[in-house]
Amino acid sequence: MKRTLDLALSLVALLILSPVLFGAALAIALESGFPVLFRQTRLGLHGREFGMLKFRSMVKNAASIGPYFTSTSDPRVTRVGRFIRRTSIDELPQILNVLRGDMSLVGPRPDVPAQRALYSDADWAQRCSVRPGITGLAQALLRSEGTEAQRLALDLRYTREMSVGFDLKIMAWTLGRLTGKGSN
């Protein structure tokens, strides 16, 4: 049921959001050229690696420019990049990851391989028992606030309470956060 909902809502989202996707791609290309997408290695279902897609929000070859940590003052972030990050438009290409089966619309955010060390073996097994999501409980309730420990706890809570009804609530909370209408 969850996978069917993911597929149906992703196809509808692609149709509705196609002007936004096209506009973001065009703005990125005009400001800093191609490619407009960025692929990063993340861990998914059962800990398998996959290439998570995002719109590129930094200058080309940003990793070679310096050891910055992404922040609001990171000089590698482009003007368009600041906007698409603030509005979460940079995350929209992950709809393609959902269609491919790498991700779900709702689930714990996919970890980079180095984050595996943050979990006990039991917590990691629980965390990897579900597909990662474009949004999740931590994003809906905390957005970018909160500690790493709070995010991990919410991700694990999601894996224990996962249901279609819970997913719909999390999607509503996320939309509320993005539109400024609260989280619940």
C-alpha positions in Angstrom: 0.0 0.0 0.0 2.8 2.5 0.9 4.6 1.8 -2.4 1.4 2.3 -4.4 0.8 5.6 -2.6 4.4 6.7 -3.2 4.1 6.0 -6.9 0.7 7.6 -7.3 1.5 10.8 -5.4 5.0 11.1 -7.0 3.4 11.0 -10.5 0.9 13.6 -9.5 3.6 15.7 -7.9 5.8 15.6 -11.0 2.8 16.7 -13.1 1.9 19.6 -10.8 5.4 20.6 -10.0 6.8 20.4 -13.5 6.8 24.2 -14.0 8.7 24.6 -10.7 11.2 21.9 -11.7 11.7 23.4 -15.1 12.1 26.9 -13.6 14.6 25.8 -11.0 16.7 23.9 -13.6 16.6 26.9 -16.0 17.7 29.3 -13.2 20.6 27.0 -12.1 21.7 26.6 -15.7 21.6 30.4 -16.4 23.4 31.3 -13.2 26.1 28.7 -13.1 25.8 26.3 -16.1 25.3 22.5 -16.2 24.8 20.1 -14.6 21.8 21.3 -12.7 21.5 18.1 -10.7 23.8 16.9 -7.9 24.0 13.2 -7.0 25.2 12.2 -3.6 25.8 8.7 -2.2 23.3 7.9 0.5 22.2 4.7 2.4 18.8 3.3 1.8 16.7 0.3 2.5 18.8 -2.4 4.2 21.8 0.0 4.1 22.3 -0.2 0.4 24.0 2.7 -1.3 22.1 4.8 -3.9 22.6 8.1 -5.7 20.2 10.7 -4.1 19.3 13.5 -6.5 19.1 17.2 -5.6 19.2 20.4 -7.6 22.7 21.8 -7.5 22.8 24.7 -5.1 26.6 25.3 -5.0 29.1 26.3 -7.6 30.5 23.5 -9.7 33.3 21.5 -8.1 32.3 22.9 -4.6 34.1 20.0 -2.8 37.4 21.1 -4.3 37.0 24.7 -3.2 37.2 24.2 0.6 36.2 22.2 3.6 33.2 24.3 4.4 30.2 22.7 6.2 26.9 23.7 4.6 25.7 26.8 6.4 23.9 30.0 5.5 27.3 31.8 5.1 28.9 29.1 2.9 30.5 31.1 0.0 30.1 28.1 -2.3 26.3 28.4 -2.3 24.9 30.3 -5.3 22.2 33.0 -5.3 19.7 30.6 -6.8 21.1 27.9 -4.4 20.2 30.0 -1.4 16.6 30.3 -2.6 16.1 26.7 -3.6 17.5 25.6 -0.2 15.4 28.0 1.8 12.2 26.8 0.0 13.3 23.1 -0.2 13.0 23.2 -4.0 16.4 21.6 -4.1 14.9 18.4 -2.7 12.3 18.0 -5.5 14.4 15.8 -7.8 14.2 13.1 -5.1 10.7 12.4 -6.5 12.7 10.5 -9.2 14.4 8.5 -6.5 10.9 7.6 -5.2 9.8 6.5 -8.6 13.0 4.3 -8.9 12.3 2.7 -5.6 15.3 4.1 -3.8 13.2 6.3 -1.5 9.7 6.9 -0.2 7.8 10.1 0.1 7.9 9.7 3.9 10.6 8.0 6.0 13.8 8.8 7.8 16.1 11.0 5.7 18.7 9.0 3.9 22.0 9.0 5.7 25.4 9.6 4.2 27.7 6.5 4.8 29.7 8.3 7.6 26.5 8.7 9.6 26.3 4.9 10.0 28.7 5.3 13.0 26.0 7.3 14.9 23.8 4.2 15.4 24.1 1.1 17.5 23.8 -2.1 15.5 20.2 -2.6 16.7 19.2 0.9 15.9 20.9 0.7 12.5 19.0 -2.5 11.6 15.7 -0.8 12.7 16.6 2.4 10.8 17.4 0.5 7.6 14.2 -1.6 7.7 12.3 1.1 5.8 13.0 3.2 2.7 14.3 6.6 3.5 12.0 9.5 2.7 12.0 12.9 1.0 10.4 14.1 4.3 10.1 12.4 7.6 9.1 13.0 11.2 12.3 14.9 12.0 11.8 17.2 9.1 8.1 17.8 9.8 8.7 18.5 13.5 12.2 20.1 13.6 13.0 21.2 10.0 16.6 22.3 10.4 16.5 22.9 14.1 17.1 20.3 16.8 20.1 18.1 17.6 21.4 15.1 15.7 20.3 13.0 18.7 16.7 14.4 18.4 16.7 13.7 14.7 17.9 10.1 15.2 15.3 9.5 17.9 12.5 10.8 15.6 13.7 8.6 12.7 13.7 5.5 14.9 10.2 6.5 16.2 9.0 6.7 12.7 10.2 3.1 11.9 8.2 1.8 14.9 5.0 3.8 14.2 5.0 3.7 10.4 1.6 3.6 8.7 -0.2 5.2 5.8 -2.1 7.4 8.2 1.1 8.5 9.9 2.6 9.2 6.5 -0.3 11.5 5.6 0.0 13.4 8.9 3.8 13.9 8.3 3.1 15.1 4.8 0.6 17.6 6.1 2.9 18.8 8.9 5.7 19.2 6.3 3.5 21.3 4.0 2.5 23.3 7.0 6.2 24.0 7.9 7.0 24.9 4.3 4.1 27.2 3.9 4.6 28.8 7.4 1.3 27.4 8.8 2.9 25.4 11.7 3.9 21.8 12.1 0.7 20.3 13.6 
